[in-house]
Amino acid sequence: MMGPDPVRGISVVLPCLNEEASLGEVIEMARRGIARLGLAEDIVVVNNGSTDRSAQVAAEHGARVVAEPQRGYGAALRRGFGSARYDLLVMGDADLSYDLSDLSRLVAPLLDGSADFVMGNRMRNIQPGAMPWLHRYVGNPLLSAILRLLFRTRAVHDAHCGLRAITRT
C-alpha cells in the first residue's frame, strides 16, 4: 500500500471516560486500521472528565487529546467531531468494543461515494450474554426495522452499534 495521501485523511474520534486500561490498545488498533487504508491519520481522544490516566495514555500513544467538560457521550462526540482534522470521521469506543484495526469495510462505501453514513453491525458475531435478551431480540431489532422503513434501506441491522463512519461534506 502507498503512503498516506496528504489531501485525504481519516479522523477517528474516541470519547473517553476512565479507559486507561484499554485506551492504548484501541489507539494502536486505530493506527493500524488507518495505515492499511493509506490515509493520513488523526486520532482524537475526547477526555470527558476522566479521573484516571486516560489522557496521559492517549498522549503517550500519539493521539490528540481534547477535553470536553460537559459530561456525556453526545457532548464528547460533538467536541471530537469539531476538533477532527479530516472530513472522513469514524467514531468508536475506547473500551475495546470494536476492532478498529479493520476499518476498510466500514469506510469503503464512504471512500467510493456510495454512502455518506455507515453503521457497524455487532449481531453477526455476537457472543452469548454480550447483550441483554430484551435488547438483542426486541429493542434493537425493532429500532433497526423502524430505521430501515424510514430510510428505505435494508442495511440497518444494529441501530445501537457505536461504530459508525460519516463524511462531513
C-alpha positions, 0 to 999 in steps of 0.5 A: 500500500502507498503512503498516506495521501496528504489531501485525504485523511481519516479522523477517528474520534474516541470519547473517553471516560476512565479507559486507561486500561484499554485506551492504548490498545484501541489507539494502536488498533486505530493506527493500524486500521488507518495505515492499511487504508493509506490515509493520513491519520488523526486520532482524537481522544475526547477526555470527558472528565476522566479521573484516571490516566486516560489522557496521559495514555492517549498522549503517550500513544500519539493521539490528540487529546481534547477535553470536553467538560460537559459530561456525556457521550453526545457532548464528547462526540460533538467536541471530537467531531469539531476538533477532527482534522479530516472530513472522513470521521469514524467514531468508536469506543475506547473500551475495546468494543470494536476492532478498529484495526479493520476499518476498510469495510466500514469506510469503503462505501464512504471512500467510493461515494456510495454512502455518506453514513455507515453503521457497524453491525455487532449481531453477526458475531455476537457472543452469548450474554454480550447483550441483554435478551430484551435488547438483542431480540426486541429493542434493537431489532425493532429500532433497526426495522423502524430505521430501515422503513424510514430510510428505505434501506435494508442495511440497518441491522444494529441501530445501537452499534457505536461504530459508525463512519460519516463524511462531513461534506 
